[in-house]
Amino acid sequence: MRLPALDVADRRLVTRLALGTIAWRARLDYELERFCGRDLAGIQPEAVAILQLGLFQLRFLDRVPQHAAVSTSVELAKRSRGAKAAAGFINAVMRRATRENIPLPAREGDEIGWLALAYSHPRWIAERFVDWFGLVDAERLMAANNEAAPNVLRLNLLKGSREEIVRRLNAEGMEIEASARFPETAVLKGAPKFEAESYRAGLFQAQSEASQLVSRLLAPAEGATIADCAAAPGGKSAHLAELVGPNGRAFGIDMNFGGIKGARQLGRQLRHRNLQFVRADAARGLPFRDCTFDGVLLDAPCTGLGTLREHPEIRWRLAPGDPARMADLQSRMLANAAALVKPGGAVVYSVCSLAPAEGEGVIRRFLDANRNFLLDGHPPNSQALKDLLDERGMMRTRPDLGGLDGFFAARLLRIAS
């Protein structure tokens, strides 16, 4: 059975099971190794996966009774070709886990190690967070990374007012929380219904609030011509197309053919006729003349360290050298993207990463090499974003500070000649 075939409550549970088991892997493995009495590397991988899923239910979910978590784990093993022979072993381990809890090691003496295990992050990430934000904030951030992210929509206000669209969504069973910073942002109390008529009619798309704020930081004027230089999957391009209105033009650029294909489909669904997509690699060069656009957005590929709630697998995939490696790529892309901006125009650089090397470090490197650009210390929409802007006008968000994904963004102005 595929996820869309499930009802909303079961869909939410399955999503929580998958993401939670991945996020809490280190903590789960710590207990399982002690229950099993050996290194998990010596156990069949499918059996380990079943044990991780079962223990996650015991430790972190109230909805699933203990006996159901045990019996389901055993049943999964019996149905699995790789884990069938281990069904009895899995039953024994899971039953032991209902009776016993393995305490964490003492925090004193190795506080970084304790944080990494307690909140299930690789040690090097825990070290970086403490270095960047201090011990108290790092612990709060790692705790937030293991919480479920809110479901957020961007309402397509070209299709109606916020009030009209919200009424449609309410009638289809989607409940909206209190108003967000901008009228197109809608935070849901539950999950979006992509089978709803309002979705098929192009009245909304799923897009995190922090991601929407990036387009608002660029703040293109109605009728402007703009470019989104790393456009897939197309959410920000569509948002910009809405902001510039039917008399403006938006170009989405991306090197990934599959991503461009999906972005075009999104543009068609949202009925944005002023949005076009071009396949190109912004790190190598862009197929437009310099000084062509009123505004440019570069939401650059990055480590994703600000999105560990939605993408917990990132924490286990990254290596310590990845932020610096990505910063080199981002710097090349920013140089090419900024060349497209007209004098007097703006370029917004953003990443969904918390690494300083990928954020302020890229901006500092760019400004040192490009004296015809300056940092916009008072960007548009400053009042709505005032709690997110630092004293220099750069935007920073974190999941432990207001529940937003971790983003960095800065608006640069090209000095008129």
GUNU-440704 format. One record per atom (N, C-alpha, C, CB): x negated, y, z negated; residue in one letter. Coordinates in steps of 0.001 Angstrom, whole numbers, plus 500000, padded with zeros to 6 digits. Each point is the difference from the previous one (the first is absolute). Last residue first. Glycine has a CB too. Layout:
<sites>
XYZA...
</sites>
This chain:
<sites>
474396552665511806S498827500682500555S500393501341500594S498926497787500473S503152499030495306A500276500592501312A498772500759500483A502461500182499456A497494495493497219I499901501454500010I500217500531501407I498422499925498051I503582495589499688R498996500383500973R500007501529500134R500255497780501242R501206498988494407L500385501005500996L498840500277500943L501615501030498373L500218494706498137L498892500815500488L500504500939501086L498345498172499450L503494498489496187R500379500738501205R498877500963500354R502469499802499443R498026495225497673A499512501370500033A500382500626501336A498081499428498443A502807495888497987A500257500731501244A499478501421499855A502043498583500494A498437496016497072F499242501252500046F500352500672501316F498085499084498553F504509496900498171F499608500654501248F499063501160499702F502179499334501075F500652496216496543G498792500805499877G499541500530501348G499351498659498012G505890500349500488D498809499311500471D498796500927499899D501392498580501550D502550502513495098L499700500056501430L498800499132500337L500944502310500102L501129498705495395G500489498838500742G499737500002501482G501688499874498315G497060503222497795G501197500315500773G500488498880500895G499259502308499931G496326497047498168L500354501405499799L501185500341500893L497603500596499409L500310495146500673D500213500202498566D500356501440499664D498408498152499566D500592500446504954P501201499299499529P500267500176498510P499613498363501795P497988505472501224R499639498701499422R501248499323499478R497705500835499388R500158503662503965T501104499316499328T499497498656499488T501723501156501472T496535504004500697R499613498706499447R501214499418499282R497555500714499747R500744503667503837M501056499208499387M499453498655499529M501703501137501457M496055504078499243M499994498619500482M501014499177499210M497566500201500671M501172504557498627G501085499751500939G500025498597500569G499892502366500540G497234499752495950R499551500336501354R501052499708501055R497687499534499272R502880499475496036E499761501437500070E499515500453501367E499486499948497590E503490495648502370D498976500474499072D499737501485500238D498956497698499920D505740499409500895L498888500711500623L498986500417498934L501522500820501845L502769497059497277L499155499026500702L498755500632500605L502040498685500484L501620503629497260D499444499079499005D499067498968500617D502052500326498652D500251502903504121K499063500666499096K499385499062498966K501310502064500330K501902497645503706L498878499086499777L499072500459498875L500133499387502401L503722503104499117A500517498643499816A498902499016499625A501795500514501637A496952503921499333Q500868500009498829Q500533498598499715Q500631502383500485Q496710498479503401S499219499928498760S500892499934498770S498178501266501124S502586498902503941N500720499145499049N499259499853498674N500972498775501934N495804502796501839P501468500116499982P500605498997499015P499979500775502406P495026500611496418P500720499423501143P501496500233499904P498227498276500196P497219503666497772H501412500253499694H500855499467501148H499410502060498622H495860497525501518G500202499976498561G501428500232499562G497714500775499809G499527497287504609D501178500814499699D500289499887498506D500952499662502347D494206499804500301L501011499312499218L501140500955499672L498252498465499042L498670502075505435L499966500247498568L501154499261499327L498917502256500375L497851498116504610F501157499514499240F499833500389498543F500330498069501599F496326502723501749N501204500627500558N501276499449499373N498767500350502136N496731498051496950R500219501296499362R501213500741500556R497559500117499603R500478494769500013N500926500740500875N500390501319499328N500888497826500989N496272498772496963A499580499911501401A500839500865500938A499223497704499520A501617501971495746D498579500347500103D499533500047501457D499620498945497758D504751499566501226L499882501462499887L498548500455500064L502087500029498631L498845495266501417F500526500662501197F499794501510499933F501696498173500241F497125499201496004R499087499733501114R500457500736501261R499452497747499009R503387502418497247R498777500769499753R499008499829501148R500343499738497526R503586497672502554I500288501421500232I498738500838499817I502372499656499228I497386495771499757V500145500185501445V500246501471500323V500907497659500226V498925501167495210G498694499821500628G500037500210501500G499434498419498202G504563501593499129E499261501247499958E498626499887500659E501221500564497913E501182495295502619G500831501189499931G499183501270500073G501627498722498668G496537496818501249E500926500005501126E500866501262500041E500019497513499898E496852501707496560A499228499976501251A500907500098501211A498252498630498877A503581500977496672P499541501340500370P499228500037501309P499914500521497600P503967495872501162A498547500118499997A499572501406500390A499804497570500559A504709500457499304L499601500791498850L498498500235499955L501951499092498778L501829500018505469S498911499459499186S499702500953498861S499030498806501992S503719501390502337C500692499391498856C498972499265499142C502163499756501334C497198504771501956V499735498571499836V500815499498498818V497657500223500971V501743504471502702S500524499286498837S499562498546500024S501967501544499928S497718503847502505Y499307498719499851Y500540499330498743Y497894500858501180Y503785503263502390V500104499365498688V499300498660500068V502187501172499491V497596503751503398V499874498548500011V500114499519498558V498529500022502095V502923504772500959A499618499260498804A499851498520500300A501172501690498594A498517503560504187G500769498807499671G499428499265498802G500626499807502387G497399504084499755G501174500394499244G500886498836499601G499906502135501184G497165496996502946P499645501027499014P501269500523499324P497947500647501350P502582494481500545K499813501351500514K499456500921498903K501873499632501654K497364494917498570V500799501071499414V499662501350500624V500124498704497866V497738496886502947L501241500202500750L500785501220499554L500081497569500324L495859500739497566A499689500676501262A501260500311500812A497791498831500018A502308498585495923A499969501444499779A499712500769501277A499252499574497679A500638495642502330A501365500509499829A500006501518499872A500654497849498895A495187499884501345N500707499952501277N501412500563499892N498643498011500620N498757501685495440A499328500906500934A500730500038501338A497808499534498869A503649497385497875L500391501370499678L499347500999500954L500279499333497599L498566496075502741M501369500244500453M500425501435499737M500540497605499578M495279500951498814R499994500057501471R501389500315500533R498108498354500061R501484500987495326S499332501247500401S499946500139501508S498641499919497919S503045496088500172Q500937501106499824Q499385501332500445Q501055498755498091Q496222497349501828L501007499927501066L500939501198499926L499865497487499977L497069502110496552D499282500274501250D500961499992501187D497916498972499032D503734499775496751A499772501449500076A499240500378501263A499992500106497506A500741495308501364M501180500631500583M499803501507500135M501436498197499015M495163499375498855R500079499587501407R501188500665500685R498926497799499427R500560502816495937A498976500742500742A500042499655501485A498563500048497945A504402497550499188P500328501441500049P498983500819500787P501116499736497804P498055495473501567D501024500387500975D500374501481499973D500854497709499795D495968499420497416G499495500938500995G501044500525500961G497885498835499809G503062497847496659P499547501276499421P499514501020501022P499388498720498004P504351497762503526A498654499841499454A499512501352499499A499510498063501567A505721499458499476L498991501049500133L498668499602499378L501829501678499986L502217495609499784R499381499982501329R498849500985500118R502185499320500939R500785500174495232W499170498791500100W499240499948501316W501624498800498540W501413504761500512R499006500011498922R499051498810500085R501645501194498561R502108499297504432I498873500869500325I498920499906498939I501544501539501211I502804496308498498E498915499210500596E498774500839500297E501701498496500978E502530503294497399P499064499528498972P498843499180500553P501894500001498436P501754503554503290H499049499122500680H498963499475498997H500336501277502171H503217501618496480E500642499351501152E499100498962500650E501300502077500381E496937500283495919R501310499473499582R500660499233501139R500264501913498391R495594500455502148L499855498642499463L501306499440499465L497658500546499440L500629503725503019T501237499269500294T499968498574499461T500277501399502040T496106501997497959G501147500660499389G501299499240500155G498861502113500422G496866496578501514L499937499867498546L501130500722499276L497554499797500228L501029499460504702G501331499751499449G500033499880498488G500525498881502104G495856502029501437T499989498793499167T501372499679499438T497641500479499426T502292502217505156C499231500125498771C500042498690499219C500494502469499922C501009500732504926P499865498669499401P499045500067498817P500453498900502228P502028505660498930A498956499111500492A500093498600499393A498547501993500315A504419502284501087D500124499120498839D499105498803500306D502416500760499416D498060504183502824L499199498784500000L500197499316498659L498291500989501606L504168503157501655L499963499177498787L499078498823500235L502344500689499367L498546504570502848V499558498620500148V500026499335498633V498551500591501998V503407504154501016G499683499301498755G499634498562500277G501540501501498750G499099501605504773D500218500939498905D499628499384498656D501826501074501323D495870497368503457F501147499821499106F500070501083498931F499869497551500409F496622501975503079T501268499743500681T501201500116499073T498776498513501550T495962501778498247C500863501169499761C501357499878500700C497940501393499772C498651495333502320D499845500704498734D500966501178499934D497582499303499886D503820496591503199R499030501088499969R499909500589498604R500463500499502409R500856494345498293F500594501324500115F498883501038500006F502123499230498834F497791495705500220P500264500358501402P500756501315500162P500026497586500501P496175500598495667L501437500090500218L500295500561501388L500361500313497532L495482496758499438G500371501164500795G501480499956500313G497697500112500983G499824496924495934R499157500083501192R500259501266500807R499962497520500068R502497501271495984A498603499982499571A499049500172501176A500641498530498094A504131501098502403A499595501324499540A498563500039499514A502348500422499387A500245496507504309D499233499811498776D499456501354499554D499387497618500657D505256500947502359A498629500512500047A499364499792498636A500602501717501773A504489498114501055R499022499073499420R498594500565500178R501517498026500477R503530504415498976V498846499804500872V499040499042499305V500258502319501031V505289499734498751F498871499288499415F498944499707501048F501521498998498300F502923504713500502Q499320499118500939Q498803499351499311Q500748501427501954Q504118501693497038L498870499253499443L499440499037501044L500989500190497684L503113502641502367N498824500877500111N498732499320499493N501501501976499730N502940496114500072R499635500109501409R498775500887500219R502395499654500575R499955497320495397H499112501152500143H499503500066501451H499294499844497546H503767496907499824R500476500871501084R499155501277500137R502310499099499622R497272496787497499L500329501269499360L500471501058501005L498323499459498234L500306496264503300Q501065499758499029Q500459501295499343Q499071497719499593Q497218502366503347R501258499782500729R501160499820499027R498727498948501899R496969501441496278G500415501259500607G501312499873500751G497617500629500181G500419495450498092L500530500837498932L500490501333500555L498446498897498367L499395498234504580Q501304499461499652Q500650500819498897Q499227497726500674Q496381503306500543R500935500402501054R501404499508499689R498138499953501674R498447498637495488A500279501422499796A500975500521501056A497719500292498982A500658495257501371G500939500140498897G500390501446499757G499023497968498988G497696501189504275K501263499408500434K501063500135498912K498739498386501457K496869502910497553I500643500961500902I501364499473500446I497738500808500787I499602496292496669G500474501104499192G500717501049500825G498140499577498442G499774496820503762G501178499546499275G500590501098499143G499070497713499999G496888503197502240F501107499873500948F501275499558499299F498368499453501810F497502503486496202N500570498662499890N501235499876500874N499111499802497669N498297504280501608M499246499069500838M500631498615500049M497951501276499450M504416503819500006D499446498896499221D499312499030500950D501795500249498223D501370504719501321I498826499377500621I499501498888499103I499373502154501155I505177501381499912G499394499030499101G498900499250500725G502152499774498729G500587505189501838F499260498912500641F499388499117498915F499506501439502043F504650502586498689A499127499249499105A499368498851500776A501418500617497988A501392504510502738R499522498722500542R499041499359499002R500261500842502380R504248503026497770G498589499714499787G499620498659500611G500053501354497899G504429500361501978N499222500879500884N498489499839499807N501902501613499951N501365495977497383P500124499592501400P499227500879500969P502209499115499421P496010500569495457G501291500165500641G499989499660501479G500481501735498339G496174498163497810V499816500975501088V501285500199500793V497592499348500146V502372497510496245L499689501330499475L499838501033501116L498891498913498044L501827496447503002E501198500613499429E499724501433499555E500788497738499262E495641499737502278A500902500272501120A501289500641499517A499021498071501249A497924500409495539L499534501232500640L500884500375501184L497663499470499276L503206496448498603H500289501103499081H499594501336500619H499677498455498036H499189497625504257A501436500251500083A500400501162499096A500387497576500526A495181500991499266S500262500585501318S501474500351500147S498097498682500973S500551498961495185K499647501426499930K500224500689501345K498309499480498218K502558495835501582G500853500740499081G499694501485499960G500178497949498670G497601498252503872G500838501004500633G500844500846499077G500027498504501861G496409497877497328P501172499455500688P501017501031500486P499666498025498615P496160503243502620A500726498781499627A500094499893498474A499206498848502118A498322504820500070A501450500094499878A500696498744499501A499869501617501800A495829501521498498A499932498579499607A501429499599499672A497580500152499083A501686504256502441C498861499319500628C499733498581499508C499051502224500280C504897501657500740D499728499105498872D498960498999500490D502360500274498989D499386504953502693A499463498672500271A499775499270498684A498908500817502128A504256503689500134I499136499409498976I499524498616500459I501226501281498178I501468503734503146T499474498775500612T498962499426499045T500413500852502384T504142502515496614A498561499807500125A499680498706500746A499665501280497872A504758500535500715G499564500269501364G498511499782500226G501839501613500138G499593499362494969E500956499490500991E499548500432501392E501902500082498313E494278499397498049A501135500881500280A500934499335501007A498580502037499527A498236495187496935P500021500628501324P501245500863500188P498691498070500907P498813499532494982A501058501006500145A500001500666501369A499853500389497565A497125496491499575L499688500588501301L500996501107500336L499013497812500765L501829499785495389L498810500814499786L499542500638501312L499327498514498083L504242498420501932R500434501280499455R498819500919499709R501993498863499026R497185496725502363S500562500771501110S500465501372499542S500696497872501095S497778499208495587V498892500342500888V500494500836501178V498807497890499329V504193500151497505L499434501286499583L498865500447500909L500639499466497660L501479496212502779Q500795501093500557Q499402501366499673Q502026498560499806Q496013497589498337S499768500013501433S500783501129500667S499600497524499945S501123501629495497A498691500631500212A499669500092501481A499234499128497787A504726498588500960E500108501448499821E498666500697500241E501839499624498357E499360495796504256S499730500431498631S500020501517499902S498631497939499618S504297499166503853Q498719500705499975Q499766500529498592Q500203500634502454Q503681496778501112A499295499804498740A498637500688500084A501203497792499593A503161503955503142Q498903499047500110Q499392499845498612Q499532500622502440Q505501501297499996F498910499991499029F498920499018500421F501602500630498183F502316500360504486L500182501028498987L498885500018498960L502434499787500358L498754497419503866G498840500883499916G500118501093498969G499636499520502339G503332496604498886A500328501283500633A498856501002499893A502398499588499478A497377496132498456R500049499777501449R500292501293500746R500766497657499598R499366502511495728Y498624499750500450Y499973499816501511Y499431498936497784Y504752501560500171S499271501262499948S498551499828500436S501504500753498160S501353495472501358E500273500745501231E499229501315500028E502275498956500112E495770496834497092A501107500957499942A500147500749501327A499638500251497521A496952496501501031E501070499470500837E501187500961500050E499263497672499432E496873503073497877F499641500192501400F501005499360500956F497618500076499302F502228501931495569K500697498963500758K499755500238501480K501774499753498201K495372501491496923P500696500454501217P500646498819500709P498374501907500249P500968498012494362A499253499784501239A500768500570501188A498953497928499025A501780504245496119G499830498605500395G499186499910501270G502170499408498921G498645504744499184K500037499241498755K499869498508500256K501419501778498988K496515502328504193L501096499070499763L499919499383498614L500081499526502439L498330505294500070V499499498901499180V501183499115499636V498083501411499080V500807502341504963A501045499364499201A499410498802499271A501791500765501618A496920504000501621T499517498913499157T501125499469499124T497699500999500007T502582502848503002E499967498745500757E499574498801499167E499500501337502001E500698503283496300P501327499430500254P499988498679500753P500826502296500009P495241499196496539F500469500488501294F501286499276500379F497631500526500715F500294498640495066R499449501323500289R500559500606501279R497942499312498819R505240497146498900A498551500053500000A499555501410500380A499850497536500592A504930500561496942S499336500601501152S498490500022499827S502026501388500401S500666494787497007A500017501459500041A499175500520501169A500300500059497515A501218495056503374E499686500668498744E500018501514500184E498615498027499287E504264498151503551I498889500939500037I499795500614498621I500453500485502432I501783494742499831E500166501063499012E498740500855499950E501575498556498652E501206497907504901M498681500485499591M500177501210499103M498943499141502128M504648498329500223G499468499325498818G498603500415499584G501401498145500648G501657503570502927E499436498704500389E499258499321498851E499800500855502330E502160503445497198A501113499161500464A499513498615500399A501203502047500784A495626501227498011N500769499568498834N501132499063500403N499430502147498852N498071499863504591L499211498979499298L500752499472498776L497881501104500796L504045502449501624R499990498777500803R499273498878499273R500073501377502089R499824502868495933R501344499420499906R500094498708500799R500961502292499696R495091500172500664V500091499341498699V501379499383499806V498320501611499064V500971501005504765I499314498712500108I500071499237498685I498466500965501730I503378503399498402E500740499100500892E499358498620500056E500722501973501351E497076501449496220E501238499590499334E500788499008500856E500080502218498830E496002499769502949R499689499047498940R501285499475499375R497821501174499552R502842500420505382S499467500605498783S499672498915498978S501331502100500431S498389496662504820G501005500464499053G499342500616498786G501573498241500795G496023500036502981K501245499260500215K501101500436499040K498652498074500809K496820503541499126L500494500366501320L501345499338500301L497634500280500765L499813498804495267L500904501139499902L500386500583501352L498987500483497812L499335494803499961N499843500648501301N500992501158500077N499231497825501100N498301499796494449L501253500201500720L499733500777501283L501298499964497834L495612496714499099R499995501333500607R501249500111500843R497459500141500015R501486496658495400L500389500187501397L499664501414500437L501842498299499764L496587497866496135V500231501372500426V500332500025501489V498436500860498211V500796495867497021N500448499950501394N500418501405500421N500765497577499764N495449501148496312P501389500354500313P500287499836501486P500011501604498079P496317495283499379A500124501340500576A501468500314500265A497707499804501044A500270496809495075A500641500048501321A500105501448500469A501304497890499490A494658500626497213E501448500225499972E500550500007501426E499788501329497853E495542498368500909N500672498715499898N501513500129499870N497946499111498959N498989504637501229N499786499234501233N500706498654499986N497816501134500239N502078501746495902A500983500422501000A499860499213501295A499997502275498989A496821496992497597A501313499508499579A501063500358501028A499315500216497599A496414501509503070M500028498559500285M501315499370499553M497508499925499756M501810504660499262L500115499771501437L500088498517500322L498731502104500409L500438499203495140R501381500333500370R500233499751501490R500084501722498160R495562497766500221E500870498946499473E501451500247500379E498416499660498099E498469503637503060A499752498784500777A500892498863499518A497627500726500388A502369503392497243D500744500076501267D499806498742500837D499757502489499966D497789497773496024V501437500026499702V500816500016501284V499537501207497851V495639498992502442L500514498726499504L501512499993499817L497829499670498881L499874503471504898G499881499843498562G500739498754499531G499795502483499751G499621499050504925F501113500594499264F499854499963498484F501398499348501890F495293498982501516W500699501095500666W500954500749499081W499805498725502098W497727497414496372D499043501024500410D500718501219500573D498300498212500458D504238497997498455V499515500633498771V499039501135500343V500265497826498739V501265499586504841F501093500787499441F499565500726498726F501639498375500983F495320498616501033R500167501226500790R501105500880499407R499221498776502066R500069496979495970E498858500883499760E500154501327500736E498551497988499690E504615498632501126A500172500545498659A498867500972499667A501190497893499294A498416499769504679I501047501022500114I500270500623498635I501032498770501950I495942497666498265W499409501179500622W501035501116500173W498356498515501182W502935497187497041R499222500803499067R499477501280500649R499365497906498807R505209499930502916P498582499659500049P499197500940499099P500279499124502353P504697500127496193H499295500693501072H498571499451500062H501434502106499711H502547497124496930S499807499193501206S499508500812501194S501780498500499168S499087502591495975Y500853500584501043Y499738499391501370Y500052502109498695Y497613496311497426A501318500312499446A500955500515501063A498918500510497826A496481498626503280L500778498791499776L501417500324499540L497892498791499435L499107504782501256A500128499277501269A500857498755499836A497763500861500705A501137501654495425L500960500696500862L500240499229501291L499266502186499030L497397496191498105W501322499797499424W501066500670500863W498986499875497701W496515500764503454G500420498625500274G501389499722499466G497626499294499934G500462504844499038I500298499926501442I500491498605500356I498257501757500491I500238498959495095E501294500622500241E500387499949501473E499598501487498045E497154496046498572D500069500036501466D501356500560500398D498419498015500224D500213502119495179G498792499418500574G499979500002501513G499860498608498005G504784501310499308E498742500584499555E498823499291500660E501059500637497811E503365497753502753R499744501188500801R498649500628499646R502473500391500158R498884494242499484A499966501259499246A499648501162500917A499338498751497923A503069497108504402P498791500194499193P500035501357499299P498700498530501581P505982499141499484L498907500644500725L498765500063499113L501642501355501354L502070494682498000P499721501416499713P498865500529500864P500789499658497654P502947496424503291I498551500169499892I499707501474499734I499563498031501564I504910498748497293N499503501187500684N498498500091499780N502220501195499715N501906494632500065E498786500682499563E499755501266500826E499037497790499278E504746499226501413R499769499852498560R498861500870499485R500848497690500191R500505501978504443T501204500448499284T499801499959498489T501402499174501897T495192499233501048A500078501464500054A501256500534499325A498701499940502118A500642495399498409R499085500518498994R500087501520499943R498473498034500354R503921499849502982R500625499755498698R499108500505498866R501185497993500952R497132502229503446M501083500954499812M500687499804498646M500331500064502485M496300496879498798V499430501327499768V501110501017499717V498047499432501502V503236496176499659A499338500024498694A499458501390499673A499405497585500291A502538501660503975N501019499901498946N499365500118498620N501407498553501493N495736501163502200I500649501317499943I501062500015498912I499566500348502454I498383495545498440F499037500909499393F500611501392499835F498106498680501016F504384498131501328G499944499677498582G499061500915499234G500513497656500581G499719502785504138A501258500399499368A499996499708498499A501177499574502166A495438499762501592A499703500711498755A501262500381499232A497929500865501064A501970496983503294A499326499086499074A499734500639498647A498962498885501950A502955503748501569K500918498949499559K499363499075498973K501112500115502218K497137503884500373A500078499963498538A500852498854499469A499697502447500022A499457498476504766G498722500123499332G500051499807498504G499377501502501786G504587498384500935R499099498933500427R498689500061499219R501037500036502293R503720501717495798S498779500472500657S499092498823500354S500158502177498741S503997497596498737R500314500304501401R498769500417500801R502273500682499266R497490498373496049K500491498770500643K500292500223501483K500976499273497808K497792504440499487A498873499082500193A500437498743500737A498939500882497914A504360502218500825L499164500530501082L498831499073500296L500650502323499346L502026496635496973E500708499720501246E499223500520501204E502173500101498764E496198500867496929V499846498570500292V500675499642501321V499913499506497537V500626504876500897S498594499769500343S499773498539500372S499310501861498457S504915499379499913T499789500500501358T498568499770500454T501771501716499626T499370497213495924S500604499053500950S499813500448501439S501674499381498267S496773503502498263V499275498722499998V500560499073501073V499526500249497538V502643503858501779A498673500236500571A499205498709500079A500030502326499095A504134497566498759A500172500133501447A498657500239500683A502316500907499642A497908498902495646H500211498662500563H500159500063501521H501080499277497845H498485504814499752Q498773499219500006Q500197498640500658Q499295501181497928Q503789502935503667P499805499211498775P498756499121500106P502483500005499613P498402504753502941V499864498570500265V499784499251498687V499046500480502295V501351504321497823R501192499479500664R499950498482500159R500216502173501203R496285500763497012D501010499619499014D501173499270500644D499329501961498618D495157498662502705L501392500142500427L500947499533498907L499305499678502384L495766500144497368F500350501357500409F501451500194500435F497666500214500670F500020495571497712R499372501106499268R500597501375500307R497940498653499997R503537497133502076L500020499830498547L499530501259499271L499597497557500331L500200502281504421Q501387500039499544Q500091499884498473Q500713498991502189Q495068500536499813F500467501381500116F501437500118499501F498462500369501959F499677495360498385L499553500710498805L500398501474500045L498087498399499801L502901498904503995G500757499568498831G499606500753498748G500208497775501033G497391503018502966L501374500475500131L500829499630498773L499815499795502491L495790498547497755Q499989501458499840Q501414500557500045Q497724500102501044Q501727495313499854L499770500301498588L500000501515499748L498666497870499790L501601500659504638I501238499667499303I499873500302498515I500488498223501699I495680502307500965A500993501014500352A501323499745499273A498902500277502248A497672496494497338V499662501227499272V501046501093500265V497543499404500141V502808496648502313A500372499753498610A499708501230499145A499542497543500303A499083502497504146E501456500104499930E500491499757498581E500167499250502382E495123500281498532P500497501383500043P501514500131499910P498026500520501345P499044495547496278Q500570500209501325Q500673501387500073Q500349497486500263Q495657501917496301I501372499517500114I500551500359501375I500342500236497503I495333501111500663G499987498560500200G501374499384500141G497922499970498740G501262504686500346A499430499720501319A499977498510500293A498614502058499807A502675499862495925L501082499808500973L499483499705501394L501399501518498649L496141497144496653D500030501089500978D501075499721501041D497540500454499640D503207497336495531R498977500000501056R500182501200500912R499877497495499909R503183501152496503G498728499495499489G498913499936501048G501279498710498367G503596502815501513C499557498876500825C498692499391499500C501142501059501939C500721502775495917F500993498934499925F499526498750500738F501807501727499838F495534502056500457R499932499466498640R501056498928499763R499111502194499221R500740500096504916E498739499270499843E499890499382498613E498921501546501639E504782501263499298L500094498687500643L498709499207499851L501632500952501625L498629503575496793E500766499046499193E499978498613500603E501456501855499244E496439501506503211Y499317499897498703Y500719498995499098Y499210502392500210Y502726498816503924D498929499013500141D499232499809498694D499808500613502414D503564502727497792L500576498663500095L498909498931500062L501999500969501167L496659503531498944R500557499677498681R500591498593499992R500487502436499610R497976499231504511A498874499810499080A500486499594498613A498677501687501294A504624499332502089R499221498781500258R498894499770498972R500498500296502413R503324503100498366W499552499491498708W499091498778500123W502102500877499028W499793501305504889A499441501059499160A499371499438498727A501713501574500912A500597495483502043I498738500476500581I499340501023499084I500900499591502311I503323498864496470T499033498911499886T498649500397500571T501869498359500135T501750504673500303G499533499887498628G498962498903499822G502198500845499265G499967499804504946L499081501094499697L499425499873498593L501283501468501561L501915495258499791A498838499998500889A498986501069499604A501456499145501841A502652500625495783L499208498789499787L498720500031500827L502102498724499524L501089504693501128R499288500159498733R499122498791499698R501869501430499162R500906498354504607T498955501004500206T499176500193498737T501437501143501698T502304496078498027V498953499367500804V498848500967500246V501724498542501093V502088503134496680L499278499037499174L498855499364500773L502095499556498715L500828503342503572R499175500764499060R499168499049499136R501718501860499970R501401496227502879R498935500595500799R499036500775499096R501556500155501993R502365498101496140D499011498956500230D498827500517500824D501816498292499873D501769504673499358A499381499646498721A498913498942500191A502150500550498821A500464500787504968V499101501062499548V499271499607498721V501507501686501056V499913494298502116D500725501184499528D499014500958499339D502125498646499666D496185498154504355L500348499965498583L500838501218499623L497893498720499512L500115500538504839A501172499152499817A500464499949498548A499239498655501938A496753503677499649P501245500723500306P501260499170499780P498710501306501646P496872496635497647L500391500993499004L501301500720500354L497596500290499478L501693494725502427R499249501244500066R500590501033499042R499399499512502395R500480494818497649M500847501194500000M499116501247500000M501843498757498770M
</sites>
